[in-house]
């Protein structure tokens, strides 16, 4: 039997197309200004995924899964630019080769001309840039599907994108800060600039608001949220005439204000072969919460650096992939995924690693500093989860009552990590069972279950709950937090 969403989709696509046709002049972002880009020869094999949820945004989902993927891998969700496709973005961005190197699952969301004539993500439409609806919900469902189907780590889900995809990256960070740990906005815009401005005005000359005003627009996207804000990397070409550099400054203002940081960088350095200006904004515990990367001499596009070097990636085989610096390498490093360096450096292992505090959802660590260290990589259960300059770190977004093993390594100025410390194991507090009764539809809407092929599955246990509708009901037991099992016979 077709799922409710597939039964409704043909009519809904037409309903969505009419207002978008009326707004076509506002749809042109980035690559669209030059007309359709030629399709590059496909070099990367992607897997099309269907039935990943109700998909109200009518998007396509593709997955690139490395040949050797560890248990509970991190996820990077990638969003292409206007006139592009998931395939073009995969073939030229360098992300698949980084996924192979750093062992993460790559999910590529794709929009079509049925949604937007120029195949732009609709970052400017209230039907698509708000929590719980449209394209934002479709992308969130892709992330959920990666967890339920591929066993990905729900605490290590990241998002990045170019141009309209970059603007949509900011949308996802604002509307789902409980899902995405960090994001990288490439040639994008601050969240909800179009609340009172046209898309063209936002793109150029840009809109100047105070950091407080920008931050409030993000808070308004999810008013009840009280958790940590995602870390945010910002990339742009200093010659960009499509989405002008002012937008990078306004994005910086928006996300530094959310983290309670000054708009003056904590430190500035030059990275890559073109001496990209790299500004970091650091929290009191040493975490880089926001970074801004100003790439010299390029216009609008994704910075790439074709080659086989440790810091090279990508291809210039399609428009808007610009030969300069491998931004995907540095984005993976910002996410804490860069596995190219561990064990290759000469720095000794840090000593004194200890858990200093635990809560239901976090574990705090500290260790002794290493002479000559530029920063440190923290590993949870064998996987990198953070890179910071200080000697303390708080791992957040964990499930109550769960145990994790940690290690830390010091990195030198070139990014090479030395030997890892000895491991410690720490357990979050809490974990008492909670009970939730409701229809399958209500469970999915509340985030306790997912849908696939018209059926419903409990999140975490992936137990089948039957048809996705309002008539089938179940009681779900939640223990630990975020892990659900069917408990119709009694809960807890």
Order of alpha helices (4+ residues) and beta strands (2+ residues): alpha-beta-beta-beta-alpha-alpha-beta-alpha-beta-alpha-beta-alpha-alpha-beta-alpha-beta-beta-beta-beta-beta-alpha-beta-beta-beta-beta-beta-beta-beta-beta-beta-alpha-beta-beta-beta-beta-beta
